[in-house]
Amino acid sequence: MLTYAMGFVLDVQLVCYAIVLTCMALQDRANRSLRWLAYGYISGCVGAALDLGGQWLPHWLSMGLFMEAAPIGYGCFYASVAYFLRRGIRARWLCFLMILAALPFFLEWSVSGRMNLSATLEDGILAVETALTAILLFTTSERETRWPPRTMAAFLTIYSAVEAARVAVFFYTGKMPSQVAPWVENASGIVYVVSCSALPLAFIWMMNARLLLDLNRQSMIDPLTELLNRRGLQAAAEVELARYARTGHDLAVVILDLDFFKLLNDRYGHAGGDAVLGEFSVFLRGMIRETDIAGRIGGEEFVLILPGLGPITALATIERLRRAVAEHPFELGSRLTRITASFGITVAGGRKDLTWDVLQREADIALYAAKRDGRNLSRMYSESLAAETSHIA
């Protein structure tokens, strides 16, 4: 029979993965999901030991506890996925409650020789556990890393269906699938082998996808202000320019610079300056819309991308922001300090073939005019302003 013929191969795989995953969990002790995954394969190893040593152990121990090994392993696997996705963690107790409730039946039926009932109960628990895990993986909201969990969820759905089919065959015929439904038995053997081999690899794939996503995000985020950095702004600007080219909706770009920030650094030190920059970034995010984009391009200089704003609305919006900055008291230790900012604004204005470099250059020219005219001002880019700035330079 295929299911039992593959038992030895599965036992060897369980031992190998248990060793590798335990070493990984010991190396990264803070990783709960990896720890629970290792627990699951350790449980499988215990089951394998009970299976291989069954002839030297009491029947209630070798078979009664052996039937618990797979449900415990998949209960741990559910917990591992729940911790990784940071959701569904409380439901892990449902898995372990089923396992605990089944233990007396496994022990009693192993003594009385009703192993068909034990195997069917085990199949039922596995069907529920794999279904719960598949639902958790299918409903994850991380679009950037959706393929690993969905692939794993698709396989677990098949696994759950096979286990449910085994239960249905037994209740319908009173016999095990190996006796009356060879196709179910064959399907069981296949999913058992694939699950033992593929699930840890799929989980590592999912971890790697999350790691790459986190690294990509970190490469686009300024660590001090948690706003976009130059690279992140470039990527966001390309998206917004593509939308502008497609829809024709106007687009405003603003460069702002905190006035006399060097004096603040000289007076309070760079730690004080960094504290103000951090608080300013929080203030800035609170002042703009969810659809707006904010970034820091170095020092005390920031960039805003404001989709859908034309010259009049953009100037009015930035004027409100400028006044709010000047009126807001920023905490600096036990002290309060006030700062001002100068703003340079440009808009797409229906022009075609615009590039991010062009918009940045125009906003920078307008910012230069605002600082030249006395700071704590906002200026809108125009051709005359560009000519005037060029003449002065």
N, C-alpha and C positions, 0 to 999 in steps of 0.2 A: 504494500500500500504506500502510495507516494508520500503521504503526510509523515508516516513513521520512517520511511526510508531516508528522508531528508533530515531526520532529527539530529544525526551525528554532525552533519555539515553545519546545521544551524547552531549547535552547541559550540563548535569551534569558532564560528563567526562571533557569537556572543562574547566569548572570552576575549577575543582579539579587540573587539570594539570597546569592551569594558575597560581593558587596560589602557587603551589610547585615550578614551574620554575621561577616565579617572586622572590620568596624568595632566590632561588639559585643564580639568577642574581644579586640581591642586595648584597649577601654575597661575590660574586666574580665579582666586578664591572669592572675589566679589561678584562673580558672574553666576547669579542664581539659576538662570536657565541652563547653563552648561552643567552646573552641579546636579540639577534634577535629571538631566539627560544621562549623566553618569550613573545616578541612582537606578534609573530604569534598566540600564545594561548590567549593573551589578546584580539586580534582582533576576535578570535573565541568567546570569552565571550561576546563581544559587539554584535556580530551576534546573539548569544543565547538570550541576553536580548531583542533585537529587535524582535526576533521570539516569545518569551514568552509574550512580552508586546504588540504584534501587535494589539490586539483588542482595546487598549487605545491610540494608536498612529495613526497619519495620514498614509494613505496607501502608499504614496510615500516614507515616512520615514521608515516605518516598512518593506516594501518590497524592495524599491529602494536601500537603504543603506544595507539592509540585504544581498542582492545579492553580495555586495562587500566584505563581511566579509571573506568568504572562499578564494577568490583569494588573498586578502591581507595577510591572514594567510600563504598560501603556498608561496607567494612571500617572506615573512619574513623567512620561512623555507629554501628557496633557499639561501637567504643571510646568514643564520646561517651556512649552510653547506659550502658555499663559504669561509666564514671567518675561519671556522675550518680547511679546506683543504688548505687555503692560495692561492687560485686560483679561477678564474672565478668570481671575485668580481665585475668587471665592468658590467658583464652581468645581474646583479641584476636589473639594471635600465630598462632592457627590460621587466621584470615582472611588475614593477611598472608603466611603460609607458602603457602597456596593461590595467592595472587596471584603470589608470586615463582616458584613452580613452573610456573605457566601461561605466564609471559613467553616462554620459548624457543619454546613451541608457537605462541603468537600471532605471533611474529616469523617463524618458519619457514613457517607456513601462509599468512601474508600474502604472502610472496614466491612461494610455489608456487600461489597462487590458490585455496586451499581455505578460503574464507571461511565456508562453511557449518559446517565443523568449529570454526573460531574462535568463531563466534556461539553454537554449541551449548555449547562449553566455558565461554564467558562466562555463558550462561544457567545452567549447572550451579553455577558459583561463586556467582552471585547467589542461587540457590535455597537454598544452604547458609547463606550469610551472613544472609539475611533470616529464615530459620528459627531460627538461633541468636539473633538479636536479638529475635524474637518470644518465644522461650522465656524469655529474660532478663526481658522486660517482663511476661510473664504470671506469673512466679514472684516478682515483687517483694512484699515483706512490708509495704509502707507502705499500710495500709488507708485512711488519710485522703486519700491522693492516688491512689487506684487507678484512677480513670476515665481520665485521660489516658494512662497507660502501657497499659492494657488496650485502649483504642481504637486506639492505635498498633500494638499487638501483633496485634489482629484484622486490620488492614489488611495488615501484613507477612506474616501467615499466608496471606492471599489472594495476595499478591505471590509468595511462595515457591511456592505451588501452581501459579500460572500459569507461572512459570519452569520448574518441574519438568515441567509438561505440555508445554512447548516441547521440552525434552530428550527426553521420552518419544516425542513425535511424530516427531522426527528419527530416533531409534534404531529406531522401529517401521517407518517408511516410507522412510527414507533421504533424505527431502526436508524442506525448511523448512516451518514451519506456514503461511506465506503461500501456499504452493503447494497444500497438501492439507487444511488445517484453518483456514479463515478465522476461525472463532469464537475459536480460540486467539490468532490474530494480532490480532483486534479487542480481546480481553481484555488482551493485552500493551500495546497502545497506550493503553488506558484506565488501567491501573495505572502505566505510565510517567509519564503526565501527572499523575495524582493524587499519586504519590510525590514527584515534583519539587516540587509545589505544597504538598501537605498535610503532609509529614513535618517540615519546619522549623517550621511553625505548630503542629503537635502537640507538638513538642519544647518550643517556647516556652510552650505551654499547660501542659506538665508542669513546667517551671521555675516558672511563675507559681503553680501549685498548691502546690509545695514552699515557695515564698516566703511565700504566705499562711498556710500551716501553721506555718512558723517564726515569723512575726509573731504569730500567735494564741497559740502556746506562750509566746513572750516576754512577751506581755501578761498571762499567768497565772502567771509564775514570778518569784519574788523574786531579783534578780540577785546579792545578796550570799550567800545561803544555798542558792540553787537549790531551795528549797522552794516550794510554792504560795503565791501572795500572796492578798489578800482576794478578788479576782475569781476566781482559780482555786479557792479553797476554796468559794466560793459555788456554782460549777458542780459541783464534786465532791459537795458536800453535797446538792444537788438530786437527783443521781443516787442517792446512798445513801438519801435519804429516800423516793424513789420505790420503791427496792428493799425498804425496810422496810415501806412501805404494801402492797406486793404480796405479800411472803413472811411478814411478821410477825416476822422474826428481829430480835432486839434490836439496839440501836445505842447506843454510848457516844460522848460528845463531851467532850474535855478541853481546858481552857485552862491553860497553864503559863507561869510568869513567872520569869525568872532573878533570884534574890535579890540585893539590894544592887548591881545592875549599874552604877548611876551611880558608885559608889565605884571600881569597876574602871576605868571610863572616865576618871575624874578622875586616877587614879594612873598609868595606862598610856597615856592618850590614846585618841582615837576609833579610831585605827588598831589599837591593841591590842584594844579592845573588838570591833571588826569581825573580827579574827582569831579571837577566842574564839567569836563567833557562828558563823563559818564552820565551825570545828572541832566546835562543838556540834551543828550541823545534820547533819554527817556521823555523829557519834555517835548522834544521834537516829534517823536512818534505819537504822542498824545494829541498833538495839534493838527496832524495831517489825516487824510482819509485812509481807509483800509486799502484802497486801490492805488494810493500814491506810494512812491518808492523813495527811500532815504538812504544815503550812503556817506561815508567819510573818505575823502581822497588824500588825507594827510594833514598832520598838524591840527589846526583849528578850522579847517576848510571842509565844508559839507556840500552835498549835491542833492537836489530834489528833482524827481521826475513826476510831473503832474499830468496824467492823461485827461483829455477832455476839456482842458482849460485854454481859452483864447487869451489874447493880450489884456482885455479889460478885466476879466475874471481872475486871471493870473496875478495881475498887479494888485487888485483888491485883496486877494487871498494873502499875498506876501506882505502887504501893508499891515493886515491884521496880525500876521505872525511876527513881523518886526516889532510892532507895539507890544505884543504879548511878551516877547523876549525882554524888552527893556523894562517892563513892569514886574517881571518875575524875580523874586529873591532866590538866589541859588545858595545852598548850604555849603559851607566850607569849614568843616569841623564844627566848632561851637559858634561860628560867625555866619553872617549872611552877607552875600556880595551880589552886586548887580552887574550885568554885562549887557552889551549891545552887539548888534550884528549888522553887517552890510550885505545887500543882496543884489545880484545881477540876474536878470530874467531875459529869456528868449523864448519865442514860440515858433512852432513849425510853420504856421500861417499858410497852409495849403501848398507849400513848396514841394517839389518832387526831387527824388534822388538825394534826400538829406542823409547825412551821416552823423554818427555820434560825435566824431571829432569836430565837425562844423558847429553843432549845437553847443558843445562845451566851449569852443573858442568864442562864440558869440556871447554866451553867458559870462565868460571871464572878462570880456571887454566891458560889458555892462557893470560887472562887479568893480572893475578898476575905476570906472566913472563914479560909482557910489562912494568909494573910498577917497577918491580925489576931491569930491565935492564936500567932504566933511564927515563921512562915516555915519552909521546909524541911519542909512538911507537905502531905498530900493530904486534901481534904475532898469528901464526896459531897453533892450538892444534895438538899435536902428542903424541904418546905413550911415546917417549923418554922425551918429555917435562913434561909429567905427572909424570914419574919416577923421573925426576930431581927435580920437585917441591916437591914430596913426600919425597925425601931424605933430602932436605933443611928443610922441616917442622919437 
